[in-house]
Amino acid sequence: MSQQGYVATPPYSQPQPGIGLSTPHYGHYGGPSHAASSPGMIKPAGPLGAAPPGGMLPQGHPPPGPHQFGQNGAHAQGPPPQRFPGPPPVSSAAPSYPPYSPSTQSSYPSPGSTASMAQLGGQLGAMHINSYGSGAAPPTQGPPGPASAASVQGPPQPPQPSILQPGSQVLPPPPTALNGPGASPLPPPTHRPDGLPGPAPPNAQYQPAPLPGQTLGPGYPAQQAANYGPPVAGAQLSYPGGFPGGPAQMAGPPQPQKKLDPDSVPSPIQVIESDRASRVGQVYATNARGQIPPLVTTDCVIQDQGNASPRYIRCTTYCLPCTSEMAKQAQIPLAAIITPFATIPSNETPLYLVNHGEAGPVRCNRCKAYMCPFMQFIEGGRRYQCGFCSCVNDVPPFYFQHLDHIGRRLDHYEKPELSLGSYEYVATLDYCRKNKPPNPPAFIFMIDVSYSNIKNGLVKLICEELKTVLERLPKEDQEETSAIRVGFITYNKVLHFFNVKSNLAQPQMMVVTDVSEVFVPLLDGFLVNYQESQSVIHKQIPEMFADSNENETVFAPVIQAGMEALKILFQPQTNVYDSLAKDCVAHGCCVTLFLFPSQYVDVASLGLVPQLTGGTLYKYNGFQMHLDSQQFLNDLRNDIEKKIGFDAIMRVRTSTGFRATDFFGGIYMNNTTDVEMAAIDCDKAVTVEFKHDDKLSEDTGALIQCAVLYTTVGGQRRLRIHNLALNCSSQLADLYKSCETDALVNFFAKSAFKAVLHQPLKVIREILVNQTAHMLACYRKNCASPSAASQLILPDSMKVLPVYMNSLLKNCVLLGRPEISTDERAYQRQLVMTMGVADSQLFFYPQLLPIHTLDVKSTTLPAAIRCSETRLSEEGIFLLANGLNMFLWLGVSSPPELIQGIFNVPSLAHVNTDMLTIVKQREQPEMVFRQFLVEDKGLYGGSSYVDFLCCVHKEICQLLN
């Protein structure tokens, strides 16, 4: 069967620096035999907030290769290796900067009047640019943005490199080095007259010195005509809305010494815009099995007609292969990304609530699946056949209804569970702990009142904000006030509990000094209704600790105290965060942590508690009140307000033939099927991988049902059900046609980030590259028309997969970069592990907007451009956002009228760049900004998008040979 495929012609006349191939690895990341020790202690390079610090390349040292990490699994000698080594000494030499290549044509329009520019400044301030995709929450609802800005240490001036002239016969990098990151030394830059390093000549070849104990391997094997199997009838090598210089111009043999034009490779921006053009504003009805939904970046109205909205469930492919052999052949992961509490826009219908009284939900007797549109009623409506396990069940008398002439119940459209993909049930006492109704949830605020937090004003800021936050406590839709109770604990090296009972004149403080055996000194008056006790609560806490000089703080006992206060049985203090987190989950206690570190705090350990309990970790490096307080307050407010369910258990059921085998997210699992979360909110997603255990049928398809048992903010126990039907096919072409790249990247990121705990980074990167190549090689061999070996053919649904995978490979979690602290790696890892598809799409391919083209009379944002330095212009102003960081980049020739309109200062020189988010071209903080231009070569390792395409193509050719 013929399929469309994208064709590009990478130039292979030159080896690509930093890219090598090793023995292919496929399938799952290995077991814990490669266990690495706990991360080494690294002091952050500077108080840079959530933004990664600038580069510090020590003079004379290449970026550390795999040998420096000692990540050789069981073969490692000597002491156990550290996962992240400390940074080498940093030279104080003057920093130098990578080159800036202005585009040949300015994209700046003629400036308007000063009044228009002032209006533009107002618009810029009101922008919600860091929201995750369309239809998502406002920007402040995402993870915390960048904190304070400090000076960024640039890399010292490298010694003058020797550039090998074209034609020199050199070997490519060693085959053990993959994709640059932490693998092989960076290619040396040439130097321009102005002292800034320039790019290496396009045909220059660089021979890295062999590392100790390594030898240079043989080069890539010569290109041969691949055997593509039986010929397939005429694939059209073009796309709807094709790319500049369409495929017809790119076919044929490669031109020697010619660099592949970045404009000729697939563009994520064009894919996004093309989907928007065809589907934006339309109604997407979920009435057909195996439908491919609009991209997460496309804003449309979703109408539930029997399958769950893609806001709740997205899949890596909407057509499963019929057999495990097919799945193994294609190597496409079969997974679903489930966001059970996703935010639904106001123009879409909220979930219906079904209440069957004491009888409870109707379920299959064998597999326990809940009543849903996939159940088939038979024998006049007296019995039904389960769509998941085919068991025939009796219909309970209270649920009986006659069938119409096509065998459908007469009340089909009156019952949400028969006609909709998503709905809720009121749970009976059988679904409650100890068969008792749950208590209303409680929020306990635990505030660190150590000396540094008192002196920098943080405690005062939090206490002043409490009034705003407590008035926004979440409540049931129909209720006027929140049922959530509140309590307060402050701590330094001891714990202070506050009695805020409504009949008191001011709070009473009780101190627990023995943190080894925590107990709650009071219960009456500790957890209270805010409306009743607000006059007592707002008596100022800061004054009580104004004279404190205690700088020591405890953490584990604080969480222990919170569990005790929530009327939990005493557990012995273990001092192990993992055990503490499991105790919290077992007792329905969710922890959200706000960190304000000025040095290493071991986020990897502290973060376990919020991650395993379904909470969120916020981190503000080098917190400065005047710069970072607003971001912190926004995060605090949104965390309190967002849609949330407590004490949740999720189970994913499937129809016969396949099953859920692996789960990724902020979850705890006590067995192989139940996903436990002390809480789950609208931003948290769980990624589920499926495997075959039998053959699937093309006729019946594949069914997925996700059931979440949880307690509402009003204290009611409920079941939230999401159902989805997928197609099945024995044709590989159907599988590739139905893939969703954004969901694939979410899965690959989470599986790789989970593996970093027990696998060497180099092995993980190799697996990612090899699996990417294997998926594309299988498509070329089995689905595409035969073509020259020099052509790279990509399936239409995966044409931008390489750029996303390359961006993932360059993320600091998968790089051994000493410039990024261990804490920052652990923080980003934890964020990604709970991301939904929209969040991960923006995180791995940031939005870059040319602000200078903004129409001041319009409310729409300018169209995004590709994330590459070549797209920037000296006359322009660009906004870059990835949901975690935001930068405003100012070109050196930005028109004064534009600068004056936005910043109200005379010229570019007067713009204050104390905040890291303001970046001037050719100034030091630009180093940090450049890390987010994901199509370019990584500053500390990692190939460019074009180079990565070449690397993947070489590997595809090897596989096909």
N, C-alpha and C positions, 0 to 999 in steps of 0.2 A: 504494500500500500504506500502510495507516494505522500510525502509530507513537505510542507514548505520548510526551507532551512535558510539561515542567514549565512552568507559566504564572505569571508575576509581572506586576505592573502598576506600573512605575516612574512616579513623579510627574514630569511635565515642566513644571510651572508655574514652575519656577525653574531657572536655569542652574546647572550644577555647577561650582564654582570649580576651576580647575586642570585641567579636562578640555577638550580641543578636538580637532577633527578636521582632518586634512589630506588631501591627495590620497592615495587608497589605494595602498599598496605591497603586492605579493604575491610569493610565491615565494621565491627565494633571496636572501640578503644579497649585495650587490654585490661587485664585484671590488676589487682593491687600489688602485683609483684614488683612494680616499678615505684613503690611508695617513696615519696620524698619526705624529708623531715619538715618540721614546721618552718614557716618562712623566717628568714633572717631579719634582724632588726635594721631598718634603714630609716634614717632621719629624712623627712621630706626636704627636697631641694629648696623650697621657699614657700611662704604662705600664699599658695595660689588658688585656694578654694578647690572647687571641683574640677577646674581646668588643669590638665596635666602641665607640669613644670616645663620650662624651656630646656633646650638641649644642653647637655654638658658633655662634650666629647673630650676626654683627656688627650693632651698632646702626645702624639706618638703611639697611641693605643687605638686599635680598631675596636668597633663595638664588640662586646663579648660574644664569642661563638658558643656553640653547644658544649664544647669542651670545658668552658669556664663554669658551666652549671653543674657538671658532674652528673648529668641526667642519663646515665647508661644502665639504669635498672639494676638487675642482679649482678652485672659485671663490674659495677663501680667498686673501686678499691678505697681503702682508708675510711675516714669518718663518714657518717651519713651526709649526703649532699643537702645543701640548702636549695629551696625552690627558687628564691630570688636573691642573688648575691648583693652585697652592699656596693655602692658606687666607688670606683677608684678615685684617687685624689684628683681634684680639679685644678687645672692650671689657671693662673690668674691672667693669662694672656688676653689681649683685647679680642672681643668677639668678632666673628665674621659671619656673614649671612649668605645663604644660598641665593642663587640668581633670581632676579625678577625679569620676566620676559613680557613686556607690554604687548598687547594685541596690536595688530597692524592698523586696525581701524577703531577710532574712539566710538564708544557706544553712548557717549554723553550728549544729550540733546541741548540745544541752545537754552541757556538758563532763562527762567521767567523773571518776573518782577520780585523785588525783595518781599513784598507782601505774600506772594505765592510761596516763597521759600519759608517764611515764618509759618505759613499754613502747613507746609510739608513737615516742618519740625513738630508741629502739634500732632500730625497724623502718625509720625514715626513713634512718638511717645505712646500713642494709643494702640499700637500694633500688638496683636496676639500672635507673634510669629513663632514662638517655640512650642505651640500646641502640637500634639502628635497627630498629624494627618487630619483629614476632614472629618467633621462630625465629632471631634474629640473634645475633651474638656479644655477650659481656658488654660493659658500657658502656665499659670501658677500652680496648676494641679499636677504637673509632672514631677519628676525627681528634682531635687534642689539644683538651682543654677550655680554659676560660678561665684565663689566668695571673693575675699579681698584680693587686691592686686598688689603684688610686690614686684620689684625688679626681677627680670628673668635673666639668668646667666646664660649667655650664648656660648657656643663652642669656641675653644681657643683656635687661633690661626694654625692650620695644619702646615707641616713642612712642604716645601715645593715638590709636587709629585713629578714622577717621570712618566710621561704619556707615551705609550707604544704607538708607533706610527701605523697607519693603515697598511695592511698587507703582512704585518708581522704574524708569524705562525705561533699562536698561543693556544693553550688548552683552556676549555671553559672551567668554571669553578668546580671544586671537588664534588663528586656525585652525592656525598653525604650532606651537602649544604642545600637547603631548600628555601627558595623564596626570600633570600636575604635576611629575614629577621633573625638576629642573633646567630647567624650561621656563617657568613663570610664577611670579610672587611668591606667597607663601603668603597666604591670606585672613587678614585681621587678626582676632585674638581680641577678644572683649569682655572687660571686667574685672569681677570680682566684688568685693564689699566687702572680702574678706580679702586683696586684692592679687593673687590668682592669676587668670590669664586664664581666662575661661570660654568655652564654645562660642559661636559666632555664632548669632544667632536662626535657627530653621529656615528662615525665609523671607527672611533677609537676602541681599542680592545685592551682590557685590563687583566693582568695576571696577578691574582693575589698570592702573597707568599704562603707556602704551606704552613699550617699550624703545627705546633709540636705534636708528634705522634700521628700526623695525617700525611697522606700522599695525594698528589693530584691524580684524579681518576681519568680514565679515557673520556674523550669528548662524546657528544651525542652521535649515535650511529647515523650513517648516511641515510638520507631520505630515499625510501623506495616506494614503488607503487604498492599501495595497500590492497589486500584482498577484501573486498567489501561484501562478499557473499553474492547471492543471485541478484541480477539487476532488477531495479524497481522502476516502474513506469514513471515517466517524466516529472520530476519534482520541479516546481517553479521556484527559481532562486531569486525571489523578490518578496517584498512585504507590502501590505497596505500601508500607504504613507511611508515609503522607504526612506533610507538615510541618505544624506548628501553623497553624491557620487555613487549612485546605487550599485547593487551587487554586480550588474553586468559589467561595470567598469573595473571591478576588482578581481574578476576571475582571470585565470591564466597564470603563467609562471611568474615568480617573484622577480622584481627588478633588482639587480645587484646594488648594494650600498644605498638603497632607498628606504627611508624610515616609514613605517606604517602611519598613515594620516589618522590622527585621533578622531577626526570628523567622520571617518569611514567605518568606525566600529560602533556597535550598538550603544545607544545613549539611554540611560534611565529616564532622563527628562522627556525624551520623545515618547518612550513607552507610557509614562505617566500621562502626558498631555494627550496622547492618542486615545487612551482609555477614557479620559475625561470628555474628550470631544464626542465620543460615541455614547456615553452612558450618564454623564452628569445631569442631575435634575430629574432623571427618569425614575419610574417605579420599578424596583426589582422584586418580582414575586417569587416566593420559594416553593412553587407548586410542582416542580419537576425534579426527578431523581438525578443526582450527579451534575447539577448545573454548576457552571463556573461563575462565581460572583464577580462584581466589579472590584478593581484594586482597592486597597485600603485608602489610597490617596484620592479616590473619586467620591465626591459627595452625592449621594442619591438617597431616595426614600425606599426603605426595605419593608415589604409587606409579607407577613408570615402567612403562608398558605399550606402548611403541613411539614415544613422543614425549618430547623432553627436558623435564625438570621446569621449571616456571616459576622455580625458584631459579636456573637456568642461563640461560634465555632468556625474556624478556617482550617483547611486541609492542605497538605503538601501536594496531593493529587486528588481529584474528584472522581477518578476511575481507577479502581484497584486491579492489579493483575490477577487472573484467575488462579494461578498456581504460585507456589513458593519458588519454583525454578525460574519463572518469569521475573519475579521480584529480585532474585539473586542475579539474574542476567543484567537487569537494568540498573541495579544498585540505587534506585530512587527510594529514599526513606518514606515509609508509609506512616504518616503522623497527622494528628489533629492538634491545633492550638486552641484551647478552650478558655474563654473568659466568662465565667458563669454569671458575674454581676456587672457586665459591661454597661456603660452609660448609654441610654437610649434617647435620641433627640426628641424634642417636644412634639414634633410632627409625626411620630410613630407611636403605635399603640403600646402601652405598658402591658406587662404580663397579667393574664387573668388568674384569679385565685379560685380553685375548686375546693369545695368543702363537702365531704361525704359524711360528716358527723362522726359518730363513734365507730362506724364501719371502716373508716379510713380508705386510702386509695385502693383501687382494684389492681391486683398484680397477678402475674403468671405464677402458677403453683410450683413450676420446676425451676425456672431461671430467675424468678423474682423481678422481671422487667415490669415497669409500670405501664398502665393502660396508655396507649398512644395511637397515632394514625396508622401504625404498621400492623395492628391487630386485625384479623379477618373474622368477621362474625358469620356463623353458620347455623344450620338447623333452625331456621326461623328466628334467629337472635338469641336462642337459649344457650349457645356455646360460642366460644371464640378460639381461634388458633393463633398462638403466639408467633409473631413475625421473627422473633430472635431464636427460639429453640424448637419451633413447630409443635409444641405441646398443645393439646386441645383441653381447654378449661371450661367449667361451667360458669355461666354468667350469674352473679349473685342476684337473688330475687329483686332487691331494691334497685338494681341497675338494668333490669330487663327492658328492652324496647323492640318493637317489631321492625322488620327489614322492608325496604322498598323493592321495586322490580329489578334493581341491579345488585341487590344484596347488601345495600348500605342502610344503616339504622336511620329511622325517621328523624331522630334528634341529632343527626350527625353535625349539623352546623350550629347547634345550640350548646354543644359540649366542647370546651376548649381542648380537652385531652384527646378528642377524636379528630379534630380538624386543624389543630395548630402544632407547630414544631416545638414551641416553648410555652410553659405555663407553670403554675405553682399549685401544690396541694397543702391544705392544712393538715399537719401531722397529728396523730393521736398520741396518747400517753405511751403507747408501745415504742414510740420513736424517741422518748425522752430518757435522760439518765435516771436510773432507779425508778422509772415509771412515774416520775413526779414532774409537774410543769416547771420549766426553768425560771429562775429569778430574773428580773430585769437586768440587763448588762450594766456594768459600772466602768467608768474611766478613772484611773488613779494617775495623778500628775506627780512625777518624781523629779525634783529639781536639785541639781548639784549646787550647793551654796558654799563651795570652797573659796578661798581667798581670791584667787584669780578671777572667778566669775562674779564676785561681789564688786571687785575693783574696776573691772572693765564694763560694768553696767548691765551685764547680761541678766542677772537675777531681777533687777529692777524692771528691765524691758519685759521679761516673761510675766511678772506679776501685774504689770500695767495692761498687758495683752489678755490676761485671763478673762476679764469681763467680756471682751469681744468674743473670745473663743467659746466661753460657756453659754453665751446666748445663741450660739450656732450649733449646739449639740444636735446630732441627727435625730429625727423623729419620724413616726409613721405618717404616711401621706395625709390621713384624715385627722390627725391629732394636732392640737394647738401647741402643746408643750412636749418636751422630750421625757421619756420614762427612764433615761439613763441616769444613774446615780454617780456622784463624783466624790473623790477623796484626794488628800494631799499629803505627800511625804517630802521632806527635804533631807539632804544627806551631805556629809563630808566624810569623816572617818567613823561617824556614828549616824544613826537614823533618828529623825524627828517626825513623829506622827502628830497630826493636827485634829483636834476635836472641833468641828465647825457646826455643832448642833444649833438649830435655829433659835433656841431660847437663850443662847449665850450672848454676852455683850461683845466679846472678842474671842479669837481662836485660842484654844488651850493647847500647849505643846507638850508632848510626852517623848522622852528620849530613851532609845534602846542602845546601850553601849556594847552589848555582847553580840557582835555581828557573826560569831561562829554558830550561834544557835538563835536564829531570828524568831521572834514572836510578835504578835500584834497586841500592844498594851491596852487597846480599847476597840470595841466594835460598835457600840452605840454612840453615834455622833461622828464616826469616821466616814462612812459612806452615806451621803445625804442627797436629797433632792435639791437641785440648784435653785429653783424658784423660791423654795422655802428658806434657804440658808444664805442667799446671796449677800445680805447685809453683813453677815459674819465673815464670809469668805473674803471679801474685798478689803478687810483690814490688812495693812501692809506687812508682808513677810520680810522684805529687805531690811527694815529697821531692826528686826530681831538679830540679824547677823551682820550688822554694819561694822562691828568691831572684830569680826572673826579674822584670825590670821592662820586658820587651818587650811593647808594646801593638799593634804592627803585625802583621797576619795576611795570609796569601795564601789563595786558594781554588782557582783553576784548576790550579795546579801540584799541589795535593793530590790532586785527581781524576786528574790525569795520572800521579801516582806510583802510585795504586791500580791503574790499568790496567797500568802497567809490572810491578807486583808480581804481577799475575795472568798473567804470562808472555806479555805482549802485545808485539808489535813496536813499536819506537819510532816515534812520530809527532811531527812538528815542533810546538812550542808555538804555538798560534794566538791565545790570549787571547780567543777568541770562544766564549761558552758554548754557542751553538747547534752550532758545529762540534765542540766537545768532547763534547757529548751524542751526536752522530752517531757519533763514534769509539767511545764507550762501548758503544752499541748494536751496532755492527759487531763488537765483541769480547766481547759478552755480559757487560758490566760494568754492574750496576744501582747507582744512587746513591740513598740515603735521607739526607735532610738535616735536622738538628735546629738551628734558629736560636734565639738568645736575644738579640734586638736591643734596644738601648736608644735607637737612633735609626734613621734611614732607612738601609736596607741594599740596596735595589734587588732586592726579591724577584722582580720580573718577569724579571730576567736570571738570578739565581742559581737560581730555580725551574725554569728550562728544563731543567737537567740531570736532576733527579729526575723531572720530568714526561715527558720524552722517553725516559728509560731504564726507566720502569715503577716507579720508586721512589716514596717518599712525602715530602712536606714537612711538618715540624712547626715551629710558631712559638710562642714564649713571650715576649711583650713584657715588658720591664722585669722580668726573672726575679728573684724573691725566694726565697731558699732555704726559709724557713719556710712560705711559702704555696704554692709551685709545684713543689717537688721531687717530691712524691708523684705528681702528674699526669705529670711528665716520666718518672719511673721506670716508671709503668704503661705509658706509650706505648712506651718503649724495650723493655720485656719483651714486650709484645704484638707489636711489629713483628718481633722476633727469632723468636717462636714460631709465627707464623701460617703457614698452608698456602701454599706458594709453588712456582712453577716457574721455571726459569732458561733463558736463551738461547732465548726462545720466538718462533715465527713462527705467525701465525694467518691462515687463509684462509677466506672465507665463499663457499660455492658455492650457486647457486640453480638451480631448474628453468627450462626455457626460458620466455621471455616477460617476465622481469624480472631485474634484476641489482643487486648492491651498488654504489653510486656514491660514497658519502661515509662517512667514519669519524671518530668523535670519541672522544677518551680520552687516556690517558697512553701514547701510541704514537708510533712513527716509521715513515714509509712511504717506501721507496726507489722503489716503483713503484705502480701503481694497484690492485694486488690483494693484495700481501703486507703484513700488519700485523706490524711487528717490535717486540718488547719484550725488553729485556735480562732482565727478570723480570716475572712477573705473579702477584699474590697473590689471596687470597680476597675482598678488599675492592674490587678493581679491576674496572670494567665498561667495555666498549667499545660505543658506540652506533653502529649501522650503518643508513644510509638506503638505501632501494631505489627504483629507478625502472623503469618499463616500457620494454622494447625491442620488445615484440610483444603480441599479445592473449593473455590467460590464459583457461583453460578451466574452467568450473564443474565439469566431471566429474573432471578430474585434480587440481584445486587447485594450490597453490603449495608448493614444497618448499625448505627451507633446511638446509644442512649447514655447521656450523662445525667446522673441524679445527685443533687447536693442537698443533704439534710443540714439545716442550720437554724439558729435562733435569730429572730428579727430584733431591731433596736427597741421594739416594744415588748420583747420577751415572749413572742409567740414562736412555737416550733413549726417549721415549714419544710416542704420538699420542693426544690426547684428542678424542673425537668427540661432537658434540651435533647431533641431528636434530630438525626440527620441520616438521609439515605444516599448512598454513593453507588455509582455504576461499577460494573465489573466487565473486564474484557480479556480475550485471549490474544488480542493484537497489541503489540508494543506501541504502535503509532497512537492508539487511543489513550494509552497511559501518558505518553509525552504531551499529547494535545491538552490534557486536563490538569497539567501541573500549575502550581502557583509559586513563583519565585520568592516572593516575600515570606511565605510560610516556610519554604525550604530553608531560607537563611535563618529564620528564627530557630528552626530545629537544629541546624548545624551549629549555630552559636551556642545553644544550650548544651548540646551533647559534648561539644569541645570544652566548654567552660566547666562542665561537670568532671570531665576527664583530667583536667589539670591537677586535680588533687592526687592522682595516682599514676600519671603518665608523664614522660619527658615531653617538653613543649615541641621539640623537633619532630617526634613521632606523631604528635597530634596534627601538626601542620602538614606533614607528609600524607597523613590519612585524608585530610580535607582536600588537598590538591589531587591526590590519586582518585578519590571518589568523584570529584568534579569531572576529571578526565574520563573516568569509566562511564559515567552517565552519558556524556556527550559522544564517546566512542560507540556505545551501544546504539545510540540514535543513528549515528552515521552509518553503521554497518547494517542495521535492520530496517530503517525507515526512510533514509534519504536516497536520492538517485546517485549513481556512481559519479565521481568527479575527481579532479586532479588531487594528488596528495598534498599539494601546497595550499589547498583551500581548507579553511576552518568552517565547518557547517554547524550551525546552532539551531535547535528547535525553536519555533516561534515563541513558545511559552517560557523558554529559558534563555532568551538571547541576552539578557542582562545579568544572568547568574554569575558569570566570571567577575564582573566589577564588584558585586556584593561580596563574593567569596574572597576576593583580594583585599577588600576593606576589612573583612573579618580577620584575615591573616595578619593584618597590620595593627589590630587592636592591641593595646598594651597588655591585656591579659595573656595573649599568646606570644608576646615578645619578651625576650630576656633583657629589657632595657633598664640599665641602672639609673637612667634619668627619671624614671617613674618609680615612686616609692611603692613598697609592698602594700601599704595601706590603700593606696589609690587603685592598685590592681584588684585587691580584694573587694573594694567598694564597687568598682565597675562590674566585676564578675557577679556580685550579688544583685545589682540592678538588672542586668541582662537576664538573669535566671528567672525573674518574675515578669518579664516584659511580654506584652501582647504583640501581635504582628505589626500594628501601626507604629508602636513605639520602636521596635527593633528596625523597621524599615528606615525611619528617620535617623536613628542612632548610627546605623552603618552607612547611610548615604545622606549626609546633612543637606539641608536646604540652603542654597546660596542665591540671594535676591539682589538684583541691581537696584538699589534704592534711588539712585539718581535718575532712573527712568520713571519713577512713580508719578502718576498723574494726580496733582494735588486736588483736582476737582472730583476724583473718583474714589470710591471706597474699596476698590479691588486692589490687591497687591500685584506688583509686576510679576511676570512669569519667571520661574526659577531658571537658573543656568547650571551648566555642568560644574562639578566640584573639581576644578583644575585651575592652576595658576594662569594658564594661557587664556582663560576666560576673563581675567581681571584687566582693568584698564587704569592707567595712571590718572585719568580725569574722573574716575568713577568712585562711588561709595557703595559698598556691598555689605549686606547683612548675612551672617552665617549662623545657623542654629541647628542643633541636633537633639534637642529635648533636654540636654544636660548642660551644655555650654552655649553661649551666644557671644558673637563678636561683631563689631562694626568696624570694617576695614576702610581706611581713608587713603585714597591714592595721593601721591605726592603733588599732583597737579589738580587736586580737587578745586573747583571754582570757588572763589571767596564768597560769592552770593549764596551758594549752596551751604557752605560751612556756616555762614552767618545765620541763615535761616534755620538750620538745625540746632546749632550750639549757642547762638547769640554771642559769638566772639568774632573779632575782625578777620582772622585768617587761620589756616591750618596750624601754624606754629603756636597759636594761643589755646588750642584744644587741650583740655586736661586729660591725660591718659592714666591717671592714678588707678582708674578702674581697668582691670585687665580686658574688659570687653571692648574698650576702644583701642584699636590697633592702627598705627600709622605705618604706611609703606616704608620699608627699609629701616625701621626702628626695631629695637630689641624684642619687644613682645610679639613681633610678627612670626617669630619662630614657632610659638605655640599655635597661632592661627593656622600655620601651614600644615600642621599635623592632620587637620580636618579636610584638607583638599585631597580626598581619598583616591582620585584618579591619577595623582602624581606619585613619583617615587617617594617612599617614606624617608624621613630625615634620619631615622635611626635604624633603618632596615626595612625591607619590604619593597617589592617591585612596583612599577607603575602599572596601570590598567593594561596598556598596550603590551608591555613586557610580559605580564602575567598571561595574556592571551597567547603569546608565543610559547610560553612555557607549557601551558595546557595543551596547545596544539601538538607540540613535540611529543608529549606523553600519549596523546591520542594516537599519533602515528605509530609509536612503539607498541601500543596495545593491539592495534589493527595488524601490525606485522607479525 
